[in-house]
C-alpha cells in the first residue's frame, strides 16, 4: 500500500529510459523568481564603505 501511494504522488517517473513529467504538470504553479542583485548586502556594504571613508578623512584632519 505504501509503495503504491509513493508511486502515484505525481512526480517525475523514469519508464524505459525516458523521464516523463508529472501528470499534473499543466496545472502546477509556475515557480519563477525574478533575478535580484548578485550581492545581497549591497546597502550594508555601501554604508560600511562610507563610514570607513569618513573615519579616514577625520583622522587626516
N, CA, C and O atoms as a Maestro MAE file, in Angstrom:
{
 s_m_m2io_version
 :::
 2.0.0
}

f_m_ct {
 s_m_title
 :::
 protein
 m_atom[244] {
  # First column is atom index #
  i_m_mmod_type
  r_m_x_coord
  r_m_y_coord
  r_m_z_coord
  i_m_residue_number
  s_m_chain_name
  s_m_pdb_residue_name
  s_m_pdb_atom_name
  i_m_atomic_number
  :::
  1 25 0.828 -1.185 0.000 1 A "UNK " " N  " 7
  2 3 0.000 0.000 0.000 1 A "UNK " " CA " 6
  3 2 0.875 1.254 0.000 1 A "UNK " " C  " 6
  4 15 0.609 2.206 -0.733 1 A "UNK " " O  " 8
  5 25 1.911 1.243 0.820 2 A "UNK " " N  " 7
  6 3 2.812 2.398 0.904 2 A "UNK " " CA " 6
  7 2 3.527 2.622 -0.420 2 A "UNK " " C  " 6
  8 15 3.679 3.762 -0.858 2 A "UNK " " O  " 8
  9 25 3.961 1.558 -1.052 3 A "UNK " " N  " 7
  10 3 4.654 1.673 -2.332 3 A "UNK " " CA " 6
  11 2 3.730 2.218 -3.410 3 A "UNK " " C  " 6
  12 15 4.153 3.019 -4.244 3 A "UNK " " O  " 8
  13 25 2.490 1.798 -3.400 4 A "UNK " " N  " 7
  14 3 1.518 2.292 -4.389 4 A "UNK " " CA " 6
  15 2 1.249 3.775 -4.198 4 A "UNK " " C  " 6
  16 15 1.095 4.504 -5.178 4 A "UNK " " O  " 8
  17 25 1.190 4.231 -2.961 5 A "UNK " " N  " 7
  18 3 0.944 5.656 -2.724 5 A "UNK " " CA " 6
  19 2 2.162 6.490 -3.098 5 A "UNK " " C  " 6
  20 15 2.013 7.617 -3.568 5 A "UNK " " O  " 8
  21 25 3.356 5.960 -2.900 6 A "UNK " " N  " 7
  22 3 4.561 6.688 -3.292 6 A "UNK " " CA " 6
  23 2 4.711 6.754 -4.801 6 A "UNK " " C  " 6
  24 15 5.225 7.738 -5.334 6 A "UNK " " O  " 8
  25 25 4.269 5.719 -5.490 7 A "UNK " " N  " 7
  26 3 4.398 5.680 -6.942 7 A "UNK " " CA " 6
  27 2 3.405 6.602 -7.633 7 A "UNK " " C  " 6
  28 15 3.633 6.997 -8.777 7 A "UNK " " O  " 8
  29 25 2.319 6.952 -6.975 8 A "UNK " " N  " 7
  30 3 1.295 7.780 -7.619 8 A "UNK " " CA " 6
  31 2 1.236 9.194 -7.050 8 A "UNK " " C  " 6
  32 15 0.176 9.820 -7.069 8 A "UNK " " O  " 8
  33 25 2.349 9.704 -6.547 9 A "UNK " " N  " 7
  34 3 2.335 11.032 -5.937 9 A "UNK " " CA " 6
  35 2 2.452 12.154 -6.942 9 A "UNK " " C  " 6
  36 15 2.256 13.309 -6.563 9 A "UNK " " O  " 8
  37 25 2.755 11.891 -8.187 10 A "UNK " " N  " 7
  38 3 2.751 12.932 -9.193 10 A "UNK " " CA " 6
  39 2 4.094 13.584 -9.445 10 A "UNK " " C  " 6
  40 15 4.134 14.740 -9.865 10 A "UNK " " O  " 8
  41 25 5.181 12.901 -9.207 11 A "UNK " " N  " 7
  42 3 6.489 13.466 -9.524 11 A "UNK " " CA " 6
  43 2 7.001 12.826 -10.813 11 A "UNK " " C  " 6
  44 15 6.306 12.016 -11.426 11 A "UNK " " O  " 8
  45 25 8.193 13.182 -11.215 12 A "UNK " " N  " 7
  46 3 8.732 12.631 -12.459 12 A "UNK " " CA " 6
  47 2 8.913 11.124 -12.336 12 A "UNK " " C  " 6
  48 15 9.210 10.596 -11.265 12 A "UNK " " O  " 8
  49 25 8.725 10.450 -13.464 13 A "UNK " " N  " 7
  50 3 8.870 8.996 -13.497 13 A "UNK " " CA " 6
  51 2 9.913 8.625 -14.542 13 A "UNK " " C  " 6
  52 15 10.108 9.348 -15.518 13 A "UNK " " O  " 8
  53 25 10.569 7.517 -14.338 14 A "UNK " " N  " 7
  54 3 11.529 7.009 -15.309 14 A "UNK " " CA " 6
  55 2 11.003 5.673 -15.820 14 A "UNK " " C  " 6
  56 15 11.042 4.666 -15.114 14 A "UNK " " O  " 8
  57 25 10.510 5.677 -17.057 15 A "UNK " " N  " 7
  58 3 9.935 4.469 -17.651 15 A "UNK " " CA " 6
  59 2 10.688 4.171 -18.936 15 A "UNK " " C  " 6
  60 15 10.689 4.988 -19.857 15 A "UNK " " O  " 8
  61 25 11.318 3.027 -19.006 16 A "UNK " " N  " 7
  62 3 12.051 2.572 -20.191 16 A "UNK " " CA " 6
  63 2 13.098 3.591 -20.637 16 A "UNK " " C  " 6
  64 15 13.276 3.818 -21.834 16 A "UNK " " O  " 8
  65 25 13.786 4.199 -19.681 17 A "UNK " " N  " 7
  66 3 14.847 5.145 -20.011 17 A "UNK " " CA " 6
  67 2 14.364 6.545 -20.325 17 A "UNK " " C  " 6
  68 15 15.181 7.417 -20.623 17 A "UNK " " O  " 8
  69 25 13.064 6.790 -20.269 18 A "UNK " " N  " 7
  70 3 12.518 8.117 -20.535 18 A "UNK " " CA " 6
  71 2 12.113 8.762 -19.216 18 A "UNK " " C  " 6
  72 15 11.504 8.113 -18.366 18 A "UNK " " O  " 8
  73 25 12.445 10.022 -19.044 19 A "UNK " " N  " 7
  74 3 11.975 10.758 -17.883 19 A "UNK " " CA " 6
  75 2 10.687 11.461 -18.279 19 A "UNK " " C  " 6
  76 15 10.696 12.382 -19.097 19 A "UNK " " O  " 8
  77 25 9.601 11.027 -17.703 20 A "UNK " " N  " 7
  78 3 8.291 11.561 -18.045 20 A "UNK " " CA " 6
  79 2 7.833 12.545 -16.974 20 A "UNK " " C  " 6
  80 15 8.109 12.337 -15.792 20 A "UNK " " O  " 8
  81 25 7.143 13.607 -17.362 21 A "UNK " " N  " 7
  82 3 6.698 14.592 -16.372 21 A "UNK " " CA " 6
  83 2 5.522 14.080 -15.559 21 A "UNK " " C  " 6
  84 15 4.923 13.047 -15.862 21 A "UNK " " O  " 8
  85 25 5.221 14.824 -14.538 22 A "UNK " " N  " 7
  86 3 4.068 14.527 -13.715 22 A "UNK " " CA " 6
  87 2 2.796 14.678 -14.540 22 A "UNK " " C  " 6
  88 15 2.754 15.505 -15.450 22 A "UNK " " O  " 8
  89 25 1.769 13.906 -14.246 23 A "UNK " " N  " 7
  90 3 0.517 14.093 -14.980 23 A "UNK " " CA " 6
  91 2 -0.152 15.430 -14.668 23 A "UNK " " C  " 6
  92 15 -1.095 15.820 -15.356 23 A "UNK " " O  " 8
  93 25 0.313 16.125 -13.661 24 A "UNK " " N  " 7
  94 3 -0.280 17.399 -13.254 24 A "UNK " " CA " 6
  95 2 0.571 18.592 -13.679 24 A "UNK " " C  " 6
  96 15 0.396 19.682 -13.135 24 A "UNK " " O  " 8
  97 25 1.485 18.421 -14.632 25 A "UNK " " N  " 7
  98 3 2.406 19.500 -14.967 25 A "UNK " " CA " 6
  99 2 1.699 20.692 -15.596 25 A "UNK " " C  " 6
  100 15 2.222 21.805 -15.537 25 A "UNK " " O  " 8
  101 25 0.532 20.497 -16.193 26 A "UNK " " N  " 7
  102 3 -0.188 21.623 -16.794 26 A "UNK " " CA " 6
  103 2 -0.878 22.493 -15.748 26 A "UNK " " C  " 6
  104 15 -1.144 23.668 -16.000 26 A "UNK " " O  " 8
  105 25 -1.168 21.932 -14.584 27 A "UNK " " N  " 7
  106 3 -1.851 22.698 -13.544 27 A "UNK " " CA " 6
  107 2 -0.912 23.136 -12.430 27 A "UNK " " C  " 6
  108 15 -1.358 23.780 -11.481 27 A "UNK " " O  " 8
  109 25 0.363 22.811 -12.514 28 A "UNK " " N  " 7
  110 3 1.315 23.227 -11.490 28 A "UNK " " CA " 6
  111 2 1.538 24.734 -11.555 28 A "UNK " " C  " 6
  112 15 1.419 25.348 -12.616 28 A "UNK " " O  " 8
  113 25 1.862 25.318 -10.407 29 A "UNK " " N  " 7
  114 3 2.189 26.739 -10.358 29 A "UNK " " CA " 6
  115 2 3.546 26.970 -11.001 29 A "UNK " " C  " 6
  116 15 4.446 26.137 -10.898 29 A "UNK " " O  " 8
  117 25 3.678 28.094 -11.655 30 A "UNK " " N  " 7
  118 3 4.964 28.467 -12.235 30 A "UNK " " CA " 6
  119 2 5.829 29.015 -11.108 30 A "UNK " " C  " 6
  120 15 5.420 29.926 -10.389 30 A "UNK " " O  " 8
  121 25 7.005 28.464 -10.962 31 A "UNK " " N  " 7
  122 3 7.899 28.932 -9.916 31 A "UNK " " CA " 6
  123 2 9.013 29.734 -10.566 31 A "UNK " " C  " 6
  124 15 10.052 29.196 -10.948 31 A "UNK " " O  " 8
  125 25 8.773 31.030 -10.681 32 A "UNK " " N  " 7
  126 3 9.754 31.930 -11.282 32 A "UNK " " CA " 6
  127 2 10.119 32.971 -10.250 32 A "UNK " " C  " 6
  128 15 9.249 33.590 -9.636 32 A "UNK " " O  " 8
  129 25 11.375 33.155 -10.068 33 A "UNK " " N  " 7
  130 3 11.860 34.168 -9.155 33 A "UNK " " CA " 6
  131 2 12.633 35.183 -9.971 33 A "UNK " " C  " 6
  132 15 13.596 34.836 -10.655 33 A "UNK " " O  " 8
  133 25 12.215 36.430 -9.901 34 A "UNK " " N  " 7
  134 3 12.875 37.483 -10.667 34 A "UNK " " CA " 6
  135 2 14.321 37.609 -10.205 34 A "UNK " " C  " 6
  136 15 14.602 37.477 -9.013 34 A "UNK " " O  " 8
  137 25 15.241 37.861 -11.130 35 A "UNK " " N  " 7
  138 3 16.642 37.995 -10.739 35 A "UNK " " CA " 6
  139 2 16.837 39.207 -9.832 35 A "UNK " " C  " 6
  140 15 16.296 40.286 -10.075 35 A "UNK " " O  " 8
  141 25 17.603 39.003 -8.809 36 A "UNK " " N  " 7
  142 3 17.887 40.077 -7.867 36 A "UNK " " CA " 6
  143 2 19.348 40.466 -7.947 36 A "UNK " " C  " 6
  144 15 20.084 39.984 -8.808 36 A "UNK " " O  " 8
  145 25 19.761 41.333 -7.050 37 A "UNK " " N  " 7
  146 3 21.172 41.728 -7.063 37 A "UNK " " CA " 6
  147 2 22.067 40.539 -6.720 37 A "UNK " " C  " 6
  148 15 21.696 39.674 -5.926 37 A "UNK " " O  " 8
  149 25 23.232 40.510 -7.320 38 A "UNK " " N  " 7
  150 3 24.163 39.404 -7.092 38 A "UNK " " CA " 6
  151 2 24.629 39.389 -5.637 38 A "UNK " " C  " 6
  152 15 24.738 38.330 -5.019 38 A "UNK " " O  " 8
  153 25 24.900 40.578 -5.103 39 A "UNK " " N  " 7
  154 3 25.361 40.695 -3.719 39 A "UNK " " CA " 6
  155 2 24.180 41.155 -2.880 39 A "UNK " " C  " 6
  156 15 23.685 42.263 -3.081 39 A "UNK " " O  " 8
  157 25 23.724 40.346 -1.959 40 A "UNK " " N  " 7
  158 3 22.502 40.613 -1.210 40 A "UNK " " CA " 6
  159 2 22.633 41.775 -0.226 40 A "UNK " " C  " 6
  160 15 21.625 42.389 0.124 40 A "UNK " " O  " 8
  161 25 23.824 42.088 0.219 41 A "UNK " " N  " 7
  162 3 24.008 43.121 1.238 41 A "UNK " " CA " 6
  163 2 24.640 44.380 0.650 41 A "UNK " " C  " 6
  164 15 25.571 44.934 1.235 41 A "UNK " " O  " 8
  165 25 24.149 44.832 -0.489 42 A "UNK " " N  " 7
  166 3 24.754 45.976 -1.172 42 A "UNK " " CA " 6
  167 2 24.626 47.251 -0.348 42 A "UNK " " C  " 6
  168 15 25.584 48.019 -0.261 42 A "UNK " " O  " 8
  169 25 23.467 47.493 0.258 43 A "UNK " " N  " 7
  170 3 23.292 48.725 1.047 43 A "UNK " " CA " 6
  171 2 24.188 48.717 2.280 43 A "UNK " " C  " 6
  172 15 24.773 49.740 2.635 43 A "UNK " " O  " 8
  173 25 24.293 47.566 2.925 44 A "UNK " " N  " 7
  174 3 25.136 47.481 4.113 44 A "UNK " " CA " 6
  175 2 26.605 47.688 3.759 44 A "UNK " " C  " 6
  176 15 27.333 48.357 4.493 44 A "UNK " " O  " 8
  177 25 27.039 47.120 2.645 45 A "UNK " " N  " 7
  178 3 28.426 47.291 2.211 45 A "UNK " " CA " 6
  179 2 28.704 48.747 1.868 45 A "UNK " " C  " 6
  180 15 29.778 49.261 2.181 45 A "UNK " " O  " 8
  181 25 27.752 49.418 1.230 46 A "UNK " " N  " 7
  182 3 27.933 50.834 0.899 46 A "UNK " " CA " 6
  183 2 28.004 51.675 2.166 46 A "UNK " " C  " 6
  184 15 28.804 52.608 2.241 46 A "UNK " " O  " 8
  185 25 27.181 51.360 3.160 47 A "UNK " " N  " 7
  186 3 27.210 52.103 4.419 47 A "UNK " " CA " 6
  187 2 28.534 51.892 5.144 47 A "UNK " " C  " 6
  188 15 29.096 52.842 5.689 47 A "UNK " " O  " 8
  189 25 29.040 50.661 5.157 48 A "UNK " " N  " 7
  190 3 30.330 50.397 5.799 48 A "UNK " " CA " 6
  191 2 31.468 51.108 5.078 48 A "UNK " " C  " 6
  192 15 32.385 51.629 5.714 48 A "UNK " " O  " 8
  193 25 31.407 51.129 3.758 49 A "UNK " " N  " 7
  194 3 32.445 51.804 2.982 49 A "UNK " " CA " 6
  195 2 32.410 53.307 3.241 49 A "UNK " " C  " 6
  196 15 33.457 53.941 3.380 49 A "UNK " " O  " 8
  197 25 31.208 53.876 3.307 50 A "UNK " " N  " 7
  198 3 31.074 55.310 3.582 50 A "UNK " " CA " 6
  199 2 31.575 55.643 4.980 50 A "UNK " " C  " 6
  200 15 32.257 56.648 5.177 50 A "UNK " " O  " 8
  201 25 31.238 54.800 5.947 51 A "UNK " " N  " 7
  202 3 31.689 55.023 7.319 51 A "UNK " " CA " 6
  203 2 33.208 54.919 7.401 51 A "UNK " " C  " 6
  204 15 33.849 55.718 8.083 51 A "UNK " " O  " 8
  205 25 33.776 53.953 6.720 52 A "UNK " " N  " 7
  206 3 35.227 53.791 6.709 52 A "UNK " " CA " 6
  207 2 35.901 54.998 6.071 52 A "UNK " " C  " 6
  208 15 36.924 55.473 6.564 52 A "UNK " " O  " 8
  209 25 35.333 55.493 4.979 53 A "UNK " " N  " 7
  210 3 35.906 56.659 4.308 53 A "UNK " " CA " 6
  211 2 35.807 57.900 5.184 53 A "UNK " " C  " 6
  212 15 36.724 58.721 5.188 53 A "UNK " " O  " 8
  213 25 34.715 58.056 5.928 54 A "UNK " " N  " 7
  214 3 34.573 59.232 6.791 54 A "UNK " " CA " 6
  215 2 35.541 59.157 7.968 54 A "UNK " " C  " 6
  216 15 36.044 60.190 8.411 54 A "UNK " " O  " 8
  217 25 35.813 57.962 8.483 55 A "UNK " " N  " 7
  218 3 36.765 57.824 9.582 55 A "UNK " " CA " 6
  219 2 38.179 58.139 9.110 55 A "UNK " " C  " 6
  220 15 38.957 58.744 9.849 55 A "UNK " " O  " 8
  221 25 38.518 57.739 7.900 56 A "UNK " " N  " 7
  222 3 39.847 58.027 7.362 56 A "UNK " " CA " 6
  223 2 40.007 59.526 7.159 56 A "UNK " " C  " 6
  224 15 41.062 60.076 7.475 56 A "UNK " " O  " 8
  225 25 38.977 60.202 6.636 57 A "UNK " " N  " 7
  226 3 39.090 61.635 6.391 57 A "UNK " " CA " 6
  227 2 39.131 62.411 7.702 57 A "UNK " " C  " 6
  228 15 39.778 63.457 7.762 57 A "UNK " " O  " 8
  229 25 38.463 61.935 8.757 58 A "UNK " " N  " 7
  230 3 38.528 62.601 10.056 58 A "UNK " " CA " 6
  231 2 39.913 62.458 10.670 58 A "UNK " " C  " 6
  232 15 40.388 63.383 11.329 58 A "UNK " " O  " 8
  233 25 40.563 61.339 10.473 59 A "UNK " " N  " 7
  234 3 41.883 61.117 11.042 59 A "UNK " " CA " 6
  235 2 42.930 61.980 10.356 59 A "UNK " " C  " 6
  236 15 43.931 62.333 10.979 59 A "UNK " " O  " 8
  237 25 42.733 62.321 9.118 60 A "UNK " " N  " 7
  238 3 43.712 63.109 8.384 60 A "UNK " " CA " 6
  239 2 43.633 64.585 8.734 60 A "UNK " " C  " 6
  240 15 44.562 65.325 8.410 60 A "UNK " " O  " 8
  241 25 42.591 65.040 9.367 61 A "UNK " " N  " 7
  242 3 42.431 66.463 9.700 61 A "UNK " " CA " 6
  243 2 43.388 66.923 10.725 61 A "UNK " " C  " 6
  244 15 43.372 68.095 11.104 61 A "UNK " " O  " 8
  :::
 }
 m_bond[243] {
  # First column is bond index #
  i_m_from
  i_m_to
  i_m_order
  :::
  1 1 2 1
  2 2 3 1
  3 3 4 2
  4 3 5 1
  5 5 6 1
  6 6 7 1
  7 7 8 2
  8 7 9 1
  9 9 10 1
  10 10 11 1
  11 11 12 2
  12 11 13 1
  13 13 14 1
  14 14 15 1
  15 15 16 2
  16 15 17 1
  17 17 18 1
  18 18 19 1
  19 19 20 2
  20 19 21 1
  21 21 22 1
  22 22 23 1
  23 23 24 2
  24 23 25 1
  25 25 26 1
  26 26 27 1
  27 27 28 2
  28 27 29 1
  29 29 30 1
  30 30 31 1
  31 31 32 2
  32 31 33 1
  33 33 34 1
  34 34 35 1
  35 35 36 2
  36 35 37 1
  37 37 38 1
  38 38 39 1
  39 39 40 2
  40 39 41 1
  41 41 42 1
  42 42 43 1
  43 43 44 2
  44 43 45 1
  45 45 46 1
  46 46 47 1
  47 47 48 2
  48 47 49 1
  49 49 50 1
  50 50 51 1
  51 51 52 2
  52 51 53 1
  53 53 54 1
  54 54 55 1
  55 55 56 2
  56 55 57 1
  57 57 58 1
  58 58 59 1
  59 59 60 2
  60 59 61 1
  61 61 62 1
  62 62 63 1
  63 63 64 2
  64 63 65 1
  65 65 66 1
  66 66 67 1
  67 67 68 2
  68 67 69 1
  69 69 70 1
  70 70 71 1
  71 71 72 2
  72 71 73 1
  73 73 74 1
  74 74 75 1
  75 75 76 2
  76 75 77 1
  77 77 78 1
  78 78 79 1
  79 79 80 2
  80 79 81 1
  81 81 82 1
  82 82 83 1
  83 83 84 2
  84 83 85 1
  85 85 86 1
  86 86 87 1
  87 87 88 2
  88 87 89 1
  89 89 90 1
  90 90 91 1
  91 91 92 2
  92 91 93 1
  93 93 94 1
  94 94 95 1
  95 95 96 2
  96 95 97 1
  97 97 98 1
  98 98 99 1
  99 99 100 2
  100 99 101 1
  101 101 102 1
  102 102 103 1
  103 103 104 2
  104 103 105 1
  105 105 106 1
  106 106 107 1
  107 107 108 2
  108 107 109 1
  109 109 110 1
  110 110 111 1
  111 111 112 2
  112 111 113 1
  113 113 114 1
  114 114 115 1
  115 115 116 2
  116 115 117 1
  117 117 118 1
  118 118 119 1
  119 119 120 2
  120 119 121 1
  121 121 122 1
  122 122 123 1
  123 123 124 2
  124 123 125 1
  125 125 126 1
  126 126 127 1
  127 127 128 2
  128 127 129 1
  129 129 130 1
  130 130 131 1
  131 131 132 2
  132 131 133 1
  133 133 134 1
  134 134 135 1
  135 135 136 2
  136 135 137 1
  137 137 138 1
  138 138 139 1
  139 139 140 2
  140 139 141 1
  141 141 142 1
  142 142 143 1
  143 143 144 2
  144 143 145 1
  145 145 146 1
  146 146 147 1
  147 147 148 2
  148 147 149 1
  149 149 150 1
  150 150 151 1
  151 151 152 2
  152 151 153 1
  153 153 154 1
  154 154 155 1
  155 155 156 2
  156 155 157 1
  157 157 158 1
  158 158 159 1
  159 159 160 2
  160 159 161 1
  161 161 162 1
  162 162 163 1
  163 163 164 2
  164 163 165 1
  165 165 166 1
  166 166 167 1
  167 167 168 2
  168 167 169 1
  169 169 170 1
  170 170 171 1
  171 171 172 2
  172 171 173 1
  173 173 174 1
  174 174 175 1
  175 175 176 2
  176 175 177 1
  177 177 178 1
  178 178 179 1
  179 179 180 2
  180 179 181 1
  181 181 182 1
  182 182 183 1
  183 183 184 2
  184 183 185 1
  185 185 186 1
  186 186 187 1
  187 187 188 2
  188 187 189 1
  189 189 190 1
  190 190 191 1
  191 191 192 2
  192 191 193 1
  193 193 194 1
  194 194 195 1
  195 195 196 2
  196 195 197 1
  197 197 198 1
  198 198 199 1
  199 199 200 2
  200 199 201 1
  201 201 202 1
  202 202 203 1
  203 203 204 2
  204 203 205 1
  205 205 206 1
  206 206 207 1
  207 207 208 2
  208 207 209 1
  209 209 210 1
  210 210 211 1
  211 211 212 2
  212 211 213 1
  213 213 214 1
  214 214 215 1
  215 215 216 2
  216 215 217 1
  217 217 218 1
  218 218 219 1
  219 219 220 2
  220 219 221 1
  221 221 222 1
  222 222 223 1
  223 223 224 2
  224 223 225 1
  225 225 226 1
  226 226 227 1
  227 227 228 2
  228 227 229 1
  229 229 230 1
  230 230 231 1
  231 231 232 2
  232 231 233 1
  233 233 234 1
  234 234 235 1
  235 235 236 2
  236 235 237 1
  237 237 238 1
  238 238 239 1
  239 239 240 2
  240 239 241 1
  241 241 242 1
  242 242 243 1
  243 243 244 2
  :::
 }
}
